[in-house]
Amino acid sequence: MNNKKLNNSIEKILSDGKAEDIISIPLKGKSSIADYMIIANGTSTRHVSALASQVTSKIKTLGYHIFSIEGQRNGDWVLVDAGDVIVHLFRPEVRDFYNLDKMWLAPNDKSMEENL
């Protein structure tokens, strides 16, 4: 699978897990850390941790490697590093506080609504 397929697979896993406000941001020309960044909300710390577990286990079954998972024990903000796709999972209040969406969406990018 290529990076776009990995990105789409993770979006579907999150959607199936009832994640909210899923946004995928292409990072080409912005950063060399990854090709895509996905940001999504869980409704509680338990939901955020469960979403991270689902992404991790299902991506591994597709043959991808998970390089790192940070914050799963706390569940406020979990980062899943799937190599070419970085996934940030938040509780809504934490996402609002850090506002990664605004930081990574440049003025010339599609609006967040078009990326949902």
C-alpha positions as protocol buffer text, in pm:
chain_id: "A"
residue {
  index: 1
  type: MET
  ca { x: 0 y: 0 z: 0 }
}
residue {
  index: 2
  type: ASN
  ca { x: 109 y: 355 z: -58 }
}
residue {
  index: 3
  type: ASN
  ca { x: 91 y: 648 z: 181 }
}
residue {
  index: 4
  type: LYS
  ca { x: -247 y: 771 z: 53 }
}
residue {
  index: 5
  type: LYS
  ca { x: -396 y: 425 z: 108 }
}
residue {
  index: 6
  type: LEU
  ca { x: -250 y: 416 z: 459 }
}
residue {
  index: 7
  type: ASN
  ca { x: -400 y: 758 z: 527 }
}
residue {
  index: 8
  type: ASN
  ca { x: -741 y: 648 z: 394 }
}
residue {
  index: 9
  type: SER
  ca { x: -727 y: 326 z: 597 }
}
residue {
  index: 10
  type: ILE
  ca { x: -660 y: 517 z: 918 }
}
residue {
  index: 11
  type: GLU
  ca { x: -942 y: 761 z: 842 }
}
residue {
  index: 12
  type: LYS
  ca { x: -1180 y: 466 z: 796 }
}
residue {
  index: 13
  type: ILE
  ca { x: -1064 y: 299 z: 1118 }
}
residue {
  index: 14
  type: LEU
  ca { x: -1126 y: 624 z: 1307 }
}
residue {
  index: 15
  type: SER
  ca { x: -1465 y: 674 z: 1143 }
}
residue {
  index: 16
  type: ASP
  ca { x: -1568 y: 316 z: 1226 }
}
residue {
  index: 17
  type: GLY
  ca { x: -1455 y: 379 z: 1585 }
}
residue {
  index: 18
  type: LYS
  ca { x: -1685 y: 683 z: 1608 }
}
residue {
  index: 19
  type: ALA
  ca { x: -1405 y: 940 z: 1621 }
}
residue {
  index: 20
  type: GLU
  ca { x: -1530 y: 1296 z: 1577 }
}
residue {
  index: 21
  type: ASP
  ca { x: -1404 y: 1589 z: 1367 }
}
residue {
  index: 22
  type: ILE
  ca { x: -1159 y: 1381 z: 1164 }
}
residue {
  index: 23
  type: ILE
  ca { x: -931 y: 1592 z: 949 }
}
residue {
  index: 24
  type: SER
  ca { x: -646 y: 1482 z: 724 }
}
residue {
  index: 25
  type: ILE
  ca { x: -376 y: 1736 z: 643 }
}
residue {
  index: 26
  type: PRO
  ca { x: -130 y: 1673 z: 359 }
}
residue {
  index: 27
  type: LEU
  ca { x: 216 y: 1775 z: 477 }
}
residue {
  index: 28
  type: LYS
  ca { x: 389 y: 1783 z: 138 }
}
residue {
  index: 29
  type: GLY
  ca { x: 586 y: 2106 z: 120 }
}
residue {
  index: 30
  type: LYS
  ca { x: 527 y: 2179 z: 491 }
}
residue {
  index: 31
  type: SER
  ca { x: 728 y: 1916 z: 673 }
}
residue {
  index: 32
  type: SER
  ca { x: 946 y: 1614 z: 611 }
}
residue {
  index: 33
  type: ILE
  ca { x: 827 y: 1430 z: 924 }
}
residue {
  index: 34
  type: ALA
  ca { x: 541 y: 1258 z: 738 }
}
residue {
  index: 35
  type: ASP
  ca { x: 323 y: 1278 z: 429 }
}
residue {
  index: 36
  type: TYR
  ca { x: -6 y: 1319 z: 619 }
}
residue {
  index: 37
  type: MET
  ca { x: -126 y: 1423 z: 961 }
}
residue {
  index: 38
  type: ILE
  ca { x: -465 y: 1307 z: 1084 }
}
residue {
  index: 39
  type: ILE
  ca { x: -631 y: 1484 z: 1376 }
}
residue {
  index: 40
  type: ALA
  ca { x: -945 y: 1350 z: 1543 }
}
residue {
  index: 41
  type: ASN
  ca { x: -1140 y: 1368 z: 1867 }
}
residue {
  index: 42
  type: GLY
  ca { x: -1258 y: 1102 z: 2105 }
}
residue {
  index: 43
  type: THR
  ca { x: -1542 y: 1173 z: 2346 }
}
residue {
  index: 44
  type: SER
  ca { x: -1348 y: 1076 z: 2660 }
}
residue {
  index: 45
  type: THR
  ca { x: -1005 y: 960 z: 2772 }
}
residue {
  index: 46
  type: ARG
  ca { x: -1124 y: 601 z: 2743 }
}
residue {
  index: 47
  type: HIS
  ca { x: -1251 y: 661 z: 2388 }
}
residue {
  index: 48
  type: VAL
  ca { x: -925 y: 831 z: 2282 }
}
residue {
  index: 49
  type: SER
  ca { x: -720 y: 538 z: 2417 }
}
residue {
  index: 50
  type: ALA
  ca { x: -951 y: 286 z: 2248 }
}
residue {
  index: 51
  type: LEU
  ca { x: -920 y: 468 z: 1915 }
}
residue {
  index: 52
  type: ALA
  ca { x: -540 y: 455 z: 1944 }
}
residue {
  index: 53
  type: SER
  ca { x: -557 y: 81 z: 2014 }
}
residue {
  index: 54
  type: GLN
  ca { x: -784 y: 23 z: 1715 }
}
residue {
  index: 55
  type: VAL
  ca { x: -559 y: 220 z: 1481 }
}
residue {
  index: 56
  type: THR
  ca { x: -250 y: 40 z: 1607 }
}
residue {
  index: 57
  type: SER
  ca { x: -385 y: -314 z: 1584 }
}
residue {
  index: 58
  type: LYS
  ca { x: -563 y: -272 z: 1250 }
}
residue {
  index: 59
  type: ILE
  ca { x: -271 y: -98 z: 1082 }
}
residue {
  index: 60
  type: LYS
  ca { x: -39 y: -377 z: 1195 }
}
residue {
  index: 61
  type: THR
  ca { x: -273 y: -636 z: 1038 }
}
residue {
  index: 62
  type: LEU
  ca { x: -245 y: -443 z: 709 }
}
residue {
  index: 63
  type: GLY
  ca { x: 132 y: -493 z: 723 }
}
residue {
  index: 64
  type: TYR
  ca { x: 241 y: -151 z: 844 }
}
residue {
  index: 65
  type: HIS
  ca { x: 475 y: -77 z: 1131 }
}
residue {
  index: 66
  type: ILE
  ca { x: 380 y: 151 z: 1420 }
}
residue {
  index: 67
  type: PHE
  ca { x: 693 y: 338 z: 1523 }
}
residue {
  index: 68
  type: SER
  ca { x: 568 y: 499 z: 1841 }
}
residue {
  index: 69
  type: ILE
  ca { x: 261 y: 560 z: 2055 }
}
residue {
  index: 70
  type: GLU
  ca { x: 269 y: 840 z: 2310 }
}
residue {
  index: 71
  type: GLY
  ca { x: 10 y: 940 z: 2569 }
}
residue {
  index: 72
  type: GLN
  ca { x: -216 y: 635 z: 2553 }
}
residue {
  index: 73
  type: ARG
  ca { x: -207 y: 577 z: 2928 }
}
residue {
  index: 74
  type: ASN
  ca { x: -333 y: 931 z: 3002 }
}
residue {
  index: 75
  type: GLY
  ca { x: -576 y: 949 z: 2708 }
}
residue {
  index: 76
  type: ASP
  ca { x: -597 y: 1328 z: 2675 }
}
residue {
  index: 77
  type: TRP
  ca { x: -375 y: 1344 z: 2366 }
}
residue {
  index: 78
  type: VAL
  ca { x: -243 y: 1031 z: 2198 }
}
residue {
  index: 79
  type: LEU
  ca { x: 9 y: 1044 z: 1915 }
}
residue {
  index: 80
  type: VAL
  ca { x: 40 y: 739 z: 1689 }
}
residue {
  index: 81
  type: ASP
  ca { x: 341 y: 744 z: 1457 }
}
residue {
  index: 82
  type: ALA
  ca { x: 268 y: 518 z: 1159 }
}
residue {
  index: 83
  type: GLY
  ca { x: 570 y: 645 z: 967 }
}
residue {
  index: 84
  type: ASP
  ca { x: 431 y: 841 z: 674 }
}
residue {
  index: 85
  type: VAL
  ca { x: 109 y: 920 z: 862 }
}
residue {
  index: 86
  type: ILE
  ca { x: 106 y: 1084 z: 1205 }
}
residue {
  index: 87
  type: VAL
  ca { x: -219 y: 1053 z: 1401 }
}
residue {
  index: 88
  type: HIS
  ca { x: -317 y: 1291 z: 1682 }
}
residue {
  index: 89
  type: LEU
  ca { x: -616 y: 1183 z: 1892 }
}
residue {
  index: 90
  type: PHE
  ca { x: -756 y: 1431 z: 2143 }
}
residue {
  index: 91
  type: ARG
  ca { x: -1029 y: 1494 z: 2391 }
}
residue {
  index: 92
  type: PRO
  ca { x: -1217 y: 1796 z: 2246 }
}
residue {
  index: 93
  type: GLU
  ca { x: -1097 y: 2043 z: 2513 }
}
residue {
  index: 94
  type: VAL
  ca { x: -734 y: 1944 z: 2463 }
}
residue {
  index: 95
  type: ARG
  ca { x: -765 y: 1974 z: 2085 }
}
residue {
  index: 96
  type: ASP
  ca { x: -912 y: 2322 z: 2122 }
}
residue {
  index: 97
  type: PHE
  ca { x: -629 y: 2424 z: 2353 }
}
residue {
  index: 98
  type: TYR
  ca { x: -342 y: 2311 z: 2126 }
}
residue {
  index: 99
  type: ASN
  ca { x: -522 y: 2402 z: 1801 }
}
residue {
  index: 100
  type: LEU
  ca { x: -300 y: 2191 z: 1572 }
}
residue {
  index: 101
  type: ASP
  ca { x: -558 y: 2226 z: 1294 }
}
residue {
  index: 102
  type: LYS
  ca { x: -491 y: 2599 z: 1264 }
}
residue {
  index: 103
  type: MET
  ca { x: -116 y: 2555 z: 1300 }
}
residue {
  index: 104
  type: TRP
  ca { x: -85 y: 2304 z: 1015 }
}
residue {
  index: 105
  type: LEU
  ca { x: -353 y: 2428 z: 775 }
}
residue {
  index: 106
  type: ALA
  ca { x: -191 y: 2707 z: 576 }
}
residue {
  index: 107
  type: PRO
  ca { x: -409 y: 2993 z: 443 }
}
residue {
  index: 108
  type: ASN
  ca { x: -395 y: 2852 z: 89 }
}
residue {
  index: 109
  type: ASP
  ca { x: -506 y: 2503 z: 196 }
}
residue {
  index: 110
  type: LYS
  ca { x: -857 y: 2376 z: 165 }
}
residue {
  index: 111
  type: SER
  ca { x: -1076 y: 2474 z: 457 }
}
residue {
  index: 112
  type: MET
  ca { x: -1114 y: 2224 z: 737 }
}
residue {
  index: 113
  type: GLU
  ca { x: -1472 y: 2152 z: 625 }
}
residue {
  index: 114
  type: GLU
  ca { x: -1346 y: 2043 z: 282 }
}
residue {
  index: 115
  type: ASN
  ca { x: -1093 y: 1808 z: 446 }
}
residue {
  index: 116
  type: LEU
  ca { x: -1351 y: 1636 z: 666 }
}
